[in-house]
Amino acid sequence: MAKVLVIEDNDMLNRAYRMILEKHEHTVETAFNGQEGLEKAAEFKPTVILLDLLMPVKNGIEFLREYDVEAKGSAKVVILTNLGKDKEVQEAMSLGADRYILKAQSTPQELATLVNHLVTKNYNKAKSKAKA
């Protein structure tokens, strides 16, 4: 269905997100920090990126600053955080993130539902442009 890149340093969450997204027939790649995420995004060309903000090596904000917007194409970036509407979330949104979810208030299943919605919305948008 979609290519999803999960950039999350918590191994348990990384595995849970991968498992539920693959159950929904998405192709999933994972990275454990922003630097690894940049490298994987360049080769994998994801449709959706699930991005944690607080990570070692390179955090989510640094990832967004370096992520090539031109290469991004129609990839949707969803911030995974427990920070709420703090300065970091606002900055991430200003750097091109499309949505954010609070990890503590959502389940992996709810995240998969959001990914399905984003993918379907993009597909329908592309389909309507093709008819025009």
N, C-alpha and C positions, 0 to 999 in steps of 0.2 A: 504494500500500500504506500508507505512513505519511508524515506531514509531519515532516521533520527539519530542525532549525535547527543549523547548524554555526557555533560562535563560536570562531574561531581566527585569530590575527594572522599566521600564516605563510601567505603566499599560495600557495605550492606545496602545502602540506598541505591547505589549504582546497579547492583545485582537485581534488586527488586524492580527498579524501573525497566531494566533490560527484559526481565522475565515477563512482566505484564505487557510491555510494548510488543514483544515478539509474539505473545499470545494473540494480540490484535493484528498480527501479520505485517508488522513494520520490520524493516531491516534496521538493526541497531548497532552502532559503534559507541564505545565508551572511552572517556579520557578522565584522568584523575587530577588534572590541573589545567590552567589556562594555556600554558605553553604547549602541552600535549594536545589540547583542544584545537589550537591554531593549526598544528601540523595535520591532525586528522580531518579538520574541516576542509583544508586545501585539497586533500586527495579524495575524500568521501563525498563531498558536495551534498550536504544534507538538505532535506526539505524543512526540517524543524531542528532547532538546537535548544536543548534544555540545559540551562547554565546556572550553576551555583555561583554565588558572589564571593564567599569566603573560602579561599583555597590557597594552598602553598604554591610556591614557585611564581605563578602569575595568577592573580585573582580574576574574578569575572569582569570587573571594570576594566582592568588592563587588557583582558581578552577583547572586549568590545572596542576599545580604543585602537587596537591593532588589527582587528578583523576587517578584511578588505570589503567594504560596502559594495563595490562594483562586482566583486566575485560572489557576493552574497546572493544576488538575484532575488528570488522570491522566498528564500529561507526565512522562517519565522523564528524569533528568539524569545523563549520563555524563561524568565528569571525564576530560579528556585531559591527561596530565601526564608529565613526566620526573622528578618529585620523589619518587616512591616513597611511603612512609608518613610523610612529614614532617608537620610541624604544619599546613601549608596543606591537605593532603589530609584530615587528620582534621577540620579545621574545616569544609571543604566537605561532608564526609559529615554532620556535625552540623547543617549548614544545609539539608539536604534532598537532597543528591545521592544517587543510588541506587547508582551503581557508579563505579569509576575504572579506567582502563587506563593502562599505561605506554606512551607513544608509541614509545619506542625498542625495545620488545619486542613490538610488534604491527604488523600490516600493515593497509592500508585494507580489504582483503578480510575480515580477522578482525573489524574494526570493523563492517563491513556485516553479518556473521553475527551479531554481538551485537545490533545494531539489529533484525534480523529476529526474533531470539529474544525481545527485549523486546516487540516489537509483537505477536507471536503469543501470548505469555504474557498480555498485556493483553486481547487479543481473546477468548481462551479464558475468562479470568476474568469478563469482561463477559457473555459468552454463558451461563456457568453461573449468574450472578446473575439473568439474564433468565428462566431456566427455573424458578427457585425461587419 
